[in-house]
Amino acid sequence: MLKPLADRIVIKVIEDTEQTSGGIFIPDSAKEKPQKGEVVAVGAGKINEKGEREPMDVKVGDTILYAKYAGTDIKIDGVEYKILSVKDALAIIE
């Protein structure tokens, strides 16, 4: 698995359903990029000006919303992941 560095996190992208509530299937070309993911790995945190490591705001298992065009997309064993900075995580979904 991936081990992110500093203030980076790895998320597993959560795809929205491909069918509307009325039963219409949405083609890939018409879908918006997903902006929701499950945190699967967290870096140690960034070191501040005092030389102290800042705690991360998210933890493994959290489901988050992230900025639309944030991060780097990667695919491992057919699963889509994204590596992004913790500052691109907008909210934790509870």
Secondary structure, DSSP 8 states (H G I E B T S, - for coil): -----TTEEEEEE----SB-TTS-B--GGG-----EEEEEEE----B-TTS-B---S--TT-EEEE-TT-SEEEEETTEEEEEEEGGGEEEEE-
